[in-house]
Amino acid sequence: MILPSMRNLHRLIVSSACLLLLTGCASYRNKNLDHRLQVFESPELRLKGVKNVQSREGQNPDIALALAISGGGHRAANFATGILLGMESTPLPGSGRDMLQEVDYFSTVSGGGFASGAYLAALHDHIKSNSSEDFSLREALLANKERGLYNLRRDYQTSMLVQWIHPSCFGYRDAGNLMERRFDHYLLGSKYRSDGSSLLLGDIFKRASSPDPVRLPYWIANATVYENGARFMFAPEFIAHYRIDRYTHKMRYHNLKGDPLSLPAAVGMKASASFPVLFPATTFTCTPEEDKLNPYLHLIDGGMTDNTGVKTALELLRNDAAPRKILLVIDAYAKNAHPYSSYRTSPDGAGVAFRIMKIGLDAEHLRLRKEVSRQASENSIEVRFLGFDQLKPVLQESISDLKTEIAAMRKERTEALSRRLRREMDWALRKKRLELETVESESENLYEDARNVATTLSITKAEQSVLLKTGQAVINRNKSDLTDLLKP
């Protein structure tokens, strides 16, 4: 039985849903009747007109290193942050630098962009402060509890609820603008700057004619064009090619005035994370000369065309002049690859509709490694995959090492001559066996706990801790291989 108040709430929800459906139907048009541009080709990503990222101070110009970070909401964001922390704590022998400092490019999708965005924003602020101390991502995340790790687990999903009561919003279509503002404030740090300035593409990319040096790795957030399914990359040349003129930032309209580098990075971050239906598309006003009847560009989640960011990363490396090229794929994919189900009945209509939105991502992921390895080989690019599946070997090695230590201690205890020494060895053995039990218990849970974090924009502190620990463990597992790969 539904109480009167609940009945009214139910009617409100149903009425709102119907209104959204009617609004969507009213805005439908037959695109074939009014498009004058029959063929539109997206540009190739060449980073024309900007300085060489290898010109950064202290950079090794002989190695081009790109990180492709997959989508996956806060799971991807915090797993990737753990990877970055692990890279920062891994020195490169003979260079005086750590592994993270050698990264030249970030290519991200959805939540993966939260990790690179937070890192670059913190690095940008450190450089701007003219501090004489070396930058530390770990210290930046821990120094300010309100800003650092908290913002990487902050609940951004409430944007979809606040939209109904926020005075600047008028329903679903404006909720994305509210979310973009939250990304800009918290993840990219405008809230914490004295002048309230936003991180711009011009803070990341440096025009070839600019007197300013390149200080940051180049970061490209990937989105998908709603109308034709093309991959859109938030690089200056793409913004110029699509003739983007007007955008929404911090709930207000702004004109680009012909300068792609003045676009706030949060706009690209939000577009890349706009999963269909759940979050509205990012809409730009454009000035297409050949198609003046259609001046709008809608962008949705980049995962619709490439959920790992590898396509853009490969293009970046192909165009880099460095003799050695390396791609690290940070993959927060957590879906099982097995084909069987625990349900006897066929999926219902709603389940099938929701599954259709994700099934393409799963199908692509099944062939990901083989396809990326093939393309990398054709372009002389060395590639490594860093994902949850590498956590199990780490834990198994730890357990194996402890068992070897216990076996050696038992042998030493047996061979001990004095009773006092045997008692001491018994005590040490009890402690070591307790350590083994603890590691076995943690290993059984850590892998599953990391994989089972949902693809959402809200997680708990405990889930974040698991993901950060997982990312660092994966780097430790691959430390020897990666340091050899990046040797000067």
Summary of the structure (lengths in Angstrom):
residues: 488
radius of gyration: 25.2
end to end distance: 71.3
largest distance: 95.8
contacts: 1528
relative contact order: 0.15
helix: 51%
strand: 14%
